[in-house]
Amino acid sequence: MSDNLFNAELHDADRYNEIQEQRATYDDYGDELNEHDLQIAQAQWEAEQHEAEWDAANDECEQADIDAGWVTPATKEEVSEWLAEQDAPFGFMTHDDPDYWD
């Protein structure tokens, strides 16, 4: 092997080791949170706190609609049928073109 080729390989190996050391330095700080991460965590926490309030308000509105007679609550069979339709792949197409599935 020529000296030039050997020196080039040594240089490549040194460069590789240098890059690995830099990565190790950055990885040490990988689990620290910055200001942006803290703002995201705060927003997620606040959303979770308000989620229960929104659910309660939605339940009250649904009950008011039922009490007023504007909406009739779904039976368990209707709910399970609706869920099965939602889970079926391309289930919506059976209503659009019944011949498609024949």
Buried (B, 14 or more C-beta within 10 A) or exposed (E): EEEEEEEEEEEEEEEEEEEEEEEEEEEEEEEEEEEEEEEEEEEEEEEEEEEEEEEEEEEEEEEEEEEEEEEEEEEEEEEEEEEEEEEEEEEEEEEEEEEEEE
